[in-house]
Amino acid sequence: MSIVPPKEAHLTYQLQYRACGKASCKACRAGRRHGPYWYAFWSEARRLRSAYIGKVTPPPCRCSRCQRTHREAGSEPACHPERSEG
């Protein structure tokens, strides 16, 4: 089952390392995890939700809150501090 964030949800992105859970995984047995992988986080019905994005850097959030912040500041939205040009 794939969880998709609502179109107007305010998204934050985070890089995470995850354990695969396979008993035969040498990396997990050695205490290392897989990744980093991008995950999107948002609130829905007073609960924190997340969705796997992958290894590719996610696109900027398009919610109205981020767009307003972007217009006022003239820079990347505040929910994307790791995305810098240059």
C-alpha positions in Angstrom: 0.0 0.0 0.0 1.4 3.4 -1.0 0.6 6.4 1.0 0.2 9.6 -1.0 0.1 13.0 0.8 -2.8 15.3 0.1 -2.2 17.8 -2.7 -2.3 20.9 -0.4 -0.5 19.3 2.6 2.5 21.1 4.0 5.4 18.7 3.4 8.7 18.4 5.2 11.4 16.2 3.9 14.0 14.2 5.8 16.8 11.8 4.9 16.7 8.6 6.9 18.6 5.4 7.2 16.4 2.3 7.7 16.8 -1.3 8.6 15.4 -3.7 6.1 14.3 -6.3 8.7 15.7 -9.4 6.8 17.4 -11.8 9.1 20.0 -12.6 6.4 21.1 -9.0 5.8 24.7 -8.6 6.7 24.5 -4.8 6.9 21.7 -4.8 9.4 23.3 -7.5 11.5 26.5 -5.4 11.6 24.5 -2.4 12.9 24.5 -0.5 9.6 21.3 0.6 7.9 20.4 1.2 4.3 20.1 4.6 2.8 19.9 7.5 3.1 16.4 7.7 1.6 14.1 10.7 1.4 10.8 10.6 3.3 8.0 13.1 3.2 6.2 14.0 6.4 2.8 15.8 6.9 0.0 16.1 9.4 -3.3 14.5 8.6 -6.2 14.3 11.1 -3.9 15.2 14.0 -1.5 12.4 13.1 2.0 12.5 11.6 2.1 10.6 8.3 5.1 9.7 6.2 5.8 8.4 2.7 8.9 7.0 1.1 10.3 9.2 -1.7 13.5 7.4 -2.7 17.1 8.4 -3.3 16.3 11.3 -5.6 16.0 14.7 -4.0 12.3 15.6 -3.7 10.7 18.6 -5.5 9.9 21.7 -3.6 6.7 21.7 -1.6 3.8 23.3 -3.5 1.4 23.9 -0.6 0.0 27.4 -0.2 2.0 28.0 3.1 5.3 27.3 1.3 4.4 29.3 -1.8 3.5 32.4 0.4 6.8 32.0 2.4 8.7 31.7 -0.9 7.1 34.8 -2.3 7.7 36.9 0.8 11.3 35.8 1.4 12.3 35.6 -2.3 14.1 32.3 -1.5 13.4 28.5 -1.1 10.5 27.6 1.2 11.5 27.2 4.9 10.5 23.5 4.8 13.5 22.8 2.5 16.6 24.0 4.3 18.7 21.3 2.7 18.0 22.5 -0.8 20.4 25.2 -1.6 21.5 26.5 -5.0 25.1 26.9 -5.8 
